[in-house]
Amino acid sequence: MPVSTQIENKTLVPIIAFAAFHIDSADQGSKYIQGHFVAGYTMPTQGTGVSTKNYGGYVAPRLAF
């Protein structure tokens, strides 16, 4: 899930990190996605396998199964 500095002004804002989000279910007919943020998840840095702190990912998101 992208993290930005603010969303109140409805303007373009930079994405500063990515937060771990687990999708529990989705319904295309009703057009909703239900899920939850994953607390304490450490994301690897740029393909090195080295973990970051709990500040979110600083690389493009990847789909995990």
Secondary structure, DSSP 4 states (H G I P E B T S, - for coil): -EEES--TT-S---EEEE--EEEEEEETTTTEEEEEE-TTPPPB-TTT--B--TT-BSS------
